Amino acid sequence: MIQTRPSPYLLRFKSLFENGPGYAFPCDDRGRVDLDGLSESARNDYLYARAMIGRELAAPAVEAGDLH
């Protein structure tokens, strides 16, 4: 089993609507997400978030922090 460290960065997709959901995924300092390292559910959420840029979600931004 491969152990990965928590990422110090997040790629965050914020909702364009006041009460809408946002999404955040671990990434590197350039915003690259390791799709193979995500669960199937998280990978589906990531692909959905990418598809909804400009419709439901703002363009993503890299932020310091982690999901835990």
Legacy VTK file of the C-alpha trace (Angstrom):
# vtk DataFile Version 3.0
C-alpha trace
ASCII
DATASET POLYDATA
POINTS 68 float
0.000 0.000 0.000
1.343 3.422 -0.959
1.113 6.057 1.759
0.861 9.677 0.637
1.413 12.776 2.726
-1.375 15.298 3.052
-0.932 18.033 0.498
-0.078 21.503 1.774
-2.209 22.918 -1.084
-5.831 22.748 -2.156
-7.414 23.434 -5.497
-10.657 25.134 -4.463
-13.679 25.641 -6.697
-16.043 28.172 -5.093
-19.734 28.345 -5.900
-20.990 31.224 -8.015
-24.134 31.221 -5.867
-24.399 32.395 -2.264
-25.490 29.053 -0.775
-24.103 26.729 -3.416
-21.605 23.983 -2.646
-17.919 24.390 -3.342
-15.266 21.755 -3.856
-11.646 21.374 -2.742
-9.044 18.808 -3.772
-5.447 18.212 -2.687
-3.001 19.467 -5.288
0.592 20.567 -5.775
1.765 24.187 -5.731
0.795 24.570 -9.414
-2.755 23.280 -8.962
-2.182 19.817 -10.406
-4.457 17.179 -8.877
-3.324 13.535 -8.725
-6.426 11.870 -10.175
-5.044 8.393 -9.458
-4.727 9.334 -5.783
-8.390 10.317 -5.439
-11.194 7.959 -4.524
-13.687 7.222 -7.282
-16.201 9.558 -5.637
-13.676 12.391 -5.274
-12.499 11.881 -8.876
-16.108 12.176 -10.079
-16.566 15.344 -7.984
-13.357 16.797 -9.461
-14.461 16.098 -13.032
-17.881 17.582 -12.271
-16.309 20.708 -10.762
-14.112 21.189 -13.841
-17.141 20.860 -16.114
-19.171 23.397 -14.094
-16.629 26.264 -14.225
-18.525 29.364 -15.312
-21.915 27.694 -14.873
-22.088 26.851 -11.172
-18.486 27.270 -10.010
-15.800 29.926 -10.255
-12.435 29.141 -11.806
-10.362 27.224 -9.256
-7.669 28.789 -7.121
-4.711 27.184 -5.356
-4.818 27.797 -1.593
-2.561 26.813 1.278
-4.061 24.256 3.640
-5.228 20.678 3.644
-8.542 18.858 3.816
-8.075 17.555 7.379
LINES 1 69
68 0 1 2 3 4 5 6 7 8 9 10 11 12 13 14 15 16 17 18 19 20 21 22 23 24 25 26 27 28 29 30 31 32 33 34 35 36 37 38 39 40 41 42 43 44 45 46 47 48 49 50 51 52 53 54 55 56 57 58 59 60 61 62 63 64 65 66 67
